[in-house]
Amino acid sequence: MNSTHLLFACIALVSAPARAGVIVVDAAGGSGFTQIQPAIDAASEGDTILVKSGSYDGFTIDGKGLTVVGDAGVLPVAAGTVVIQNIARGRTLVIARMQLSGERSTVVPPPFEETLRVDNCAGAVRVVECEVYGFDATESAAGGSAVVLALSDDVAFGG
């Protein structure tokens, strides 16, 4: 390959846009995923997970810069603990248009129950146009926090 071809190949690689994928989650079964966690596990850095109307289990995002967003006009419910952890500097994690609703959790055992936990994130974490509810107290367990932030540098809530 001569230097001209090499130059054009390098320019093409540098100017090629990054292609992030869109993964659809539909509790009613209209897509390949009926829960959010398996979609997160299958996602690559920069992907968007589009969540259709419905109720879903809590989930954990560990080290991936993703966007998890409720479909336009709906507010899907993630019932249980949502954990965001280990987002590296330079990466961004966005959760948008979701209802995060506290329920008893197997992810974070009592008495440390919370609805949203952001832990050890040097990258940006954005929670936008979400409703976040803490755990209700019951006869057998105390209530819990809606949000717990720990060791995270760049977390913002908006809308």
KAWO-V326806 format. One record per run of one state. SS is the DSSP state (h for helix, s for strand, l for the rest). FROM is the first residue (numbers start at 1). TO is the last residue. If there is no record, write none. Layout:
ss->SS from->FROM to->TO
ss->SS from->FROM to->TO
This chain:
ss->l from->1 to->2
ss->h from->3 to->15
ss->l from->16 to->21
ss->s from->22 to->25
ss->l from->26 to->32
ss->s from->33 to->33
ss->l from->34 to->35
ss->h from->36 to->42
ss->l from->43 to->47
ss->s from->48 to->51
ss->l from->52 to->54
ss->s from->55 to->57
ss->l from->58 to->59
ss->s from->60 to->62
ss->l from->63 to->66
ss->s from->67 to->70
ss->l from->71 to->75
ss->s from->76 to->79
ss->l from->80 to->81
ss->s from->82 to->85
ss->l from->86 to->91
ss->s from->92 to->96
ss->l from->97 to->97
ss->s from->98 to->101
ss->l from->102 to->113
ss->s from->114 to->119
ss->l from->120 to->123
ss->s from->124 to->128
ss->l from->129 to->130
ss->s from->131 to->133
ss->l from->134 to->144
ss->s from->145 to->150
ss->l from->151 to->153
ss->s from->154 to->158
ss->l from->159 to->159
